[in-house]
């Protein structure tokens, strides 16, 4: 189902009353809400009123045929992405090619089984969900990238750090086999992991030397500040653990909460590795970046103290296999 608030709505357009009843029952039994119409004109009116999630339509119908219905639906903004499946006994090449030309998503030939019908419907609904998810992700991501870039502009000592952390984090998540949904949250977390630095004075951010103890205390506030910022934005809030916990240590000597071992959420343990590796291998105004082999050695020496030993071992294995980082 596309939405937990209501059942998925399917507009069924068929002038054969007996077939319409059979298909409606199959879909209703599968949990779909079915709206019916006997021709394209009725269907177009029903589309405007019901906003269906998918359309199943015969081709040869009185008043307005299936091709005309499809063309009319695709001309409306609300109908551009709605899956449209033709149901027809006609198998001539013209019908199939014309359906594709007008933007049909699939073509079921009569007679078809209940399984064939449900498989086609479910496949097209899943595809629509994926497109919607991708569009939403891209819109959010563009905003996040703009925000991350604006924050990084304040910190001239870490040029390119955010984008490198993002790339390495996504590579590591692929290596671990994380789902697309988890990777979407990770990407936001990686891009915004230093958003809390917006509260840190620029003379501290851009100091061309190691920070004093007092300056370091100011810097240590940035994870909590960043998490508070994200908690106020609904679609970014799931990424807050990356921001809040990426400076915690396995031995409990990190900040801001001094969590230890698996008390630290996986997001923090994950990003701590990626963030530290990039920090070690990048040039700073007061030092040159370390060679990747030396950075890997330091991580290896600190497994079980600074870093999660199991996750850290997987990270090192990934780096050994992927020499581009």
C-alpha positions as CSV (number, residue, x, y, z in Angstrom):
1,X,0.0,0.0,0.0
2,X,1.2,3.5,-0.8
3,X,0.0,5.1,2.4
4,X,-0.8,3.9,5.9
5,X,-3.6,6.4,6.2
6,X,-5.8,4.8,3.5
7,X,-6.0,1.7,1.3
8,X,-4.5,2.0,-2.2
9,X,-7.1,3.3,-4.7
10,X,-7.4,1.6,-8.0
11,X,-9.6,3.0,-10.8
12,X,-11.0,0.1,-12.9
13,X,-12.4,1.1,-16.3
14,X,-14.2,-1.7,-18.2
15,X,-17.4,-1.8,-20.2
16,X,-17.9,-5.5,-19.8
17,X,-20.0,-5.7,-16.6
18,X,-19.2,-9.3,-15.8
19,X,-15.4,-8.9,-16.3
20,X,-15.5,-5.6,-14.3
21,X,-17.2,-7.5,-11.4
22,X,-14.6,-10.3,-11.4
23,X,-11.6,-7.9,-11.5
24,X,-13.1,-5.7,-8.8
25,X,-13.6,-8.7,-6.5
26,X,-10.0,-9.9,-7.0
27,X,-8.6,-6.5,-6.2
28,X,-11.0,-5.9,-3.3
29,X,-10.1,-9.3,-1.8
30,X,-6.4,-8.2,-2.0
31,X,-7.1,-5.2,0.1
32,X,-7.4,-2.5,-2.6
33,X,-10.1,0.2,-2.7
34,X,-11.7,-0.1,-6.2
35,X,-13.5,2.7,-8.0
36,X,-15.2,1.6,-11.2
37,X,-16.2,3.3,-14.5
38,X,-17.8,1.9,-17.7
39,X,-16.0,4.2,-20.1
40,X,-13.2,6.7,-20.4
41,X,-15.4,9.7,-19.8
42,X,-16.8,8.3,-16.5
43,X,-13.2,7.3,-15.6
44,X,-11.9,10.8,-16.2
45,X,-14.5,12.3,-13.9
46,X,-13.7,9.6,-11.3
47,X,-10.0,10.3,-11.6
48,X,-10.5,14.0,-10.8
49,X,-12.6,13.2,-7.7
50,X,-10.9,10.1,-6.3
51,X,-7.2,10.7,-7.1
52,X,-6.5,7.0,-7.6
53,X,-3.0,5.4,-7.1
54,X,-3.3,3.3,-10.3
55,X,-5.6,2.9,-13.3
56,X,-6.6,-0.4,-15.0
57,X,-8.4,0.3,-18.2
58,X,-9.9,-1.6,-21.2
59,X,-9.1,-0.1,-24.6
60,X,-12.2,-0.5,-26.7
61,X,-15.0,1.4,-24.9
62,X,-17.9,3.7,-25.9
63,X,-17.8,7.5,-25.5
64,X,-14.1,7.7,-24.8
65,X,-11.7,4.7,-25.4
66,X,-8.7,3.7,-23.4
67,X,-6.2,5.5,-25.5
68,X,-8.1,8.8,-25.2
69,X,-8.4,8.3,-21.5
70,X,-4.7,7.7,-21.1
71,X,-3.8,10.7,-23.1
72,X,-6.2,12.9,-21.1
73,X,-4.8,11.6,-17.8
74,X,-1.2,12.1,-18.8
75,X,-2.0,15.8,-19.8
76,X,-2.9,16.5,-16.1
77,X,-0.2,17.2,-13.6
78,X,-1.8,14.8,-11.1
79,X,-1.8,12.0,-13.7
80,X,1.7,12.2,-15.0
81,X,3.1,9.6,-12.7
82,X,0.0,7.5,-12.0
83,X,0.6,3.9,-13.2
84,X,-1.7,3.0,-16.1
85,X,-2.2,-0.6,-17.1
86,X,-4.3,-1.6,-20.2
87,X,-6.6,-4.7,-20.1
88,X,-7.4,-5.9,-23.6
89,X,-8.0,-8.9,-25.8
90,X,-6.4,-7.1,-28.7
91,X,-2.8,-8.2,-29.4
92,X,-2.0,-6.2,-32.6
93,X,1.4,-4.6,-32.5
94,X,-0.3,-1.2,-33.1
95,X,-2.2,-1.3,-29.9
96,X,0.8,-2.2,-27.8
97,X,3.1,0.4,-29.4
98,X,0.4,3.1,-29.3
99,X,-0.1,2.3,-25.6
100,X,3.6,2.7,-24.9
101,X,3.8,5.9,-26.9
102,X,1.1,7.5,-24.9
103,X,2.7,6.5,-21.6
104,X,1.1,3.2,-20.5
105,X,3.1,1.3,-17.9
106,X,1.9,-2.2,-18.7
107,X,-0.4,-4.3,-20.9
108,X,-2.4,-7.3,-19.7
109,X,-4.0,-9.5,-22.3
110,X,-7.4,-11.1,-21.7
111,X,-7.9,-13.7,-20.4
112,X,-5.5,-13.2,-17.5
113,X,-5.3,-15.0,-14.1
114,X,-5.8,-13.4,-10.7
115,X,-2.1,-13.9,-10.0
116,X,-1.1,-12.2,-13.2
117,X,-3.3,-9.2,-12.4
118,X,-2.1,-8.8,-8.9
119,X,1.5,-9.2,-9.8
120,X,1.2,-6.5,-12.5
121,X,-0.6,-4.2,-10.1
122,X,1.9,-4.7,-7.2
123,X,4.9,-4.3,-9.5
124,X,3.6,-0.9,-10.8
125,X,2.7,0.3,-7.3
126,X,6.1,-0.6,-6.0
127,X,7.7,1.3,-8.9
128,X,5.6,4.4,-8.2
129,X,6.7,4.3,-4.5
130,X,10.3,4.1,-5.6
131,X,9.9,7.1,-7.9
132,X,8.1,9.1,-5.2
133,X,10.8,8.2,-2.7
134,X,13.6,9.2,-5.1
135,X,12.0,12.5,-5.9
136,X,11.5,13.3,-2.2
137,X,15.0,12.2,-1.4
138,X,16.4,14.4,-4.1
139,X,14.5,17.5,-3.0
140,X,15.6,17.0,0.6
141,X,19.2,16.2,-0.4
142,X,19.6,19.4,-2.4
143,X,18.5,21.4,0.6
144,X,20.9,19.5,2.9
145,X,23.8,19.9,0.5
146,X,23.2,23.7,0.4
147,X,23.1,23.8,4.2
148,X,26.2,21.7,4.6
149,X,28.1,23.8,2.1
150,X,27.1,27.0,3.9
151,X,28.4,25.6,7.2
152,X,31.6,24.4,5.7
153,X,32.3,27.8,4.3
154,X,32.7,29.0,7.9
155,X,35.4,26.4,8.5
156,X,38.3,26.9,6.1
157,X,40.4,24.4,7.8
158,X,38.3,21.4,6.7
159,X,37.7,22.1,3.0
160,X,36.0,19.2,1.3
161,X,35.6,17.2,4.5
162,X,31.8,16.9,4.4
163,X,31.8,15.6,0.8
164,X,34.6,13.1,1.5
165,X,32.8,11.8,4.6
166,X,29.6,11.4,2.7
167,X,31.4,9.4,-0.1
168,X,33.3,7.2,2.3
169,X,30.2,6.6,4.5
170,X,28.1,5.5,1.5
171,X,30.9,3.2,0.4
172,X,31.1,1.6,3.8
173,X,27.3,1.3,4.1
174,X,27.3,-0.5,0.7
175,X,30.1,-2.8,2.0
176,X,27.9,-3.6,5.1
177,X,24.8,-4.3,2.9
178,X,22.7,-1.6,4.4
179,X,19.2,-1.0,2.9
180,X,18.4,2.0,0.6
181,X,16.3,3.5,3.4
182,X,19.2,3.4,5.9
183,X,21.6,4.8,3.4
184,X,19.2,7.8,2.8
185,X,19.3,8.7,6.5
186,X,23.1,8.0,6.6
187,X,23.7,10.4,3.7
188,X,21.9,13.2,5.5
189,X,23.7,12.4,8.7
190,X,27.1,12.4,6.9
191,X,26.4,15.7,5.2
192,X,25.2,17.4,8.4
193,X,27.4,15.7,11.0
194,X,29.1,19.1,11.8
195,X,26.1,21.3,11.5
196,X,26.5,22.2,15.2
197,X,29.7,24.0,14.4
198,X,27.4,26.9,13.4
199,X,27.5,27.9,17.1
200,X,31.4,27.8,17.3
201,X,33.1,31.2,16.8
202,X,35.1,31.4,13.5
203,X,38.3,32.3,15.3
204,X,38.2,28.8,16.9
205,X,37.0,27.0,13.8
206,X,39.8,28.6,11.7
207,X,42.6,28.7,14.3
208,X,45.8,27.6,12.4
209,X,47.1,25.7,15.5
210,X,45.8,23.1,18.0
211,X,43.0,24.4,20.2
212,X,43.5,25.3,23.9
213,X,41.6,23.3,26.5
214,X,39.0,26.2,26.8
215,X,38.6,26.3,23.0
216,X,38.2,22.6,22.9
217,X,35.4,22.8,25.4
218,X,33.6,25.2,23.1
219,X,34.2,22.9,20.1
220,X,32.8,19.9,22.1
221,X,29.4,21.5,22.2
222,X,28.8,21.1,18.5
223,X,27.3,17.5,18.4
224,X,24.6,18.4,20.9
225,X,23.8,21.7,19.2
226,X,23.6,20.0,15.8
227,X,21.3,17.3,17.1
228,X,19.0,19.9,18.6
229,X,18.8,21.7,15.2
230,X,17.8,18.5,13.4
231,X,15.2,17.5,16.0
232,X,13.2,20.5,15.0
233,X,13.0,19.4,11.3
234,X,10.8,16.4,10.9
235,X,12.3,14.9,7.7
236,X,15.9,15.3,9.0
237,X,15.4,14.2,12.6
238,X,16.1,10.5,11.9
239,X,19.7,11.5,11.1
240,X,20.3,13.2,14.5
241,X,22.1,10.2,16.0
242,X,24.9,10.6,13.5
243,X,25.3,14.2,14.6
244,X,25.0,13.6,18.3
245,X,27.2,10.5,18.8
246,X,30.0,10.6,16.2
247,X,32.5,11.9,18.8
248,X,31.7,9.2,21.4
249,X,34.4,6.6,22.0
250,X,34.2,2.9,22.6
251,X,36.0,3.2,26.0
252,X,33.6,5.9,27.2
253,X,36.1,8.8,27.0
254,X,34.3,10.6,24.2
255,X,31.8,13.4,24.2
256,X,29.1,14.8,24.6
257,X,27.7,12.0,26.9
258,X,30.7,9.8,27.6
259,X,28.8,6.7,26.4
260,X,30.7,3.4,26.3
261,X,30.7,0.3,24.0
262,X,27.3,-0.6,22.6
263,X,25.6,2.2,24.6
264,X,26.7,4.3,21.7
265,X,24.1,4.0,18.9
266,X,25.4,2.3,15.7
267,X,25.2,5.6,13.8
268,X,27.8,7.2,16.1
269,X,30.1,4.2,16.0
270,X,29.9,4.1,12.3
271,X,30.5,7.7,11.6
272,X,33.3,7.9,14.2
273,X,35.4,5.7,12.0
274,X,34.7,7.5,8.8
275,X,35.1,11.0,10.3
276,X,38.4,10.1,12.0
277,X,39.9,8.4,8.9
278,X,39.2,11.5,6.8
279,X,40.5,13.8,9.5
280,X,43.7,11.9,9.7
281,X,44.3,11.7,6.0
282,X,43.4,15.3,5.2
283,X,45.7,18.3,5.2
284,X,45.1,20.9,7.9
285,X,46.8,24.4,8.3
286,X,48.9,23.1,11.2
287,X,49.8,19.6,9.8
288,X,50.0,17.5,6.7
289,X,47.5,14.6,6.2
290,X,48.8,11.1,7.1
291,X,49.3,8.4,4.4
292,X,46.3,6.0,4.3
293,X,48.3,3.1,5.6
294,X,49.3,5.1,8.7
295,X,45.8,6.2,9.3
296,X,44.6,2.6,9.0
297,X,47.3,1.5,11.4
298,X,46.1,4.0,14.0
299,X,42.5,2.8,13.7
300,X,43.7,-0.8,14.1
301,X,45.7,0.1,17.2
302,X,42.6,1.9,18.7
303,X,40.1,-0.9,18.1
304,X,38.4,-1.5,21.4
305,X,39.5,1.8,22.8
306,X,38.4,4.7,20.5
307,X,36.6,2.6,18.0
308,X,34.0,-0.3,17.9
309,X,36.3,-3.3,17.4
310,X,33.9,-5.3,15.2
311,X,32.7,-2.4,13.1
312,X,36.3,-1.1,12.9
313,X,37.6,-4.4,11.6
314,X,35.0,-4.3,8.8
315,X,35.9,-0.7,8.0
316,X,39.6,-1.7,7.7
317,X,38.7,-4.6,5.5
318,X,36.7,-2.3,3.2
319,X,39.6,0.1,3.0
320,X,42.0,-2.7,2.1
321,X,39.8,-3.8,-0.8
322,X,39.1,-0.2,-1.9
323,X,42.3,1.7,-2.5
324,X,40.6,4.9,-3.8
325,X,40.0,6.1,-0.3
